[in-house]
């Protein structure tokens, strides 16, 4: 199972230099995990790009609908936030790896969901993922 954080998932919907690479790695996979936290962070990224004028205003709602439609069609498996995920994230926050709360939640969600790998372009998140035994794709 492969858990995607927002830095990887956003590249599926918003054209970035690594978008083709991400799409190639994800093509045909049926073991992709995302959380609602990931979705919210992707939507935040889309909204920021709209505010900055990097994507047209009308494009943001279309991209948001595309993310939700892919979730509904089962392209991604949803991983839910639970009290166990919060406790695991808190344990990681007290470890030696510096993490933001949302990054700790991503690592906890990946670990608790049975993922064996994490797709991220965030170095600190990758280091934390390695710390808990996840293979890192980037």
Buried (B, 14 or more C-beta within 10 A) or exposed (E): BBBBBBBBBBBBBBEBEBBEBBEEBBEEEEEBBBBEBBBEBBBEBBBEBBEEEEBEEEBBEEBBEEBEEBBEEEBBBEBEBEEEBBEBBEEBBEEEBEBEEBBBBBBBBBBBBEBEBBBBBBEBBBBBBBBBEBEBBB
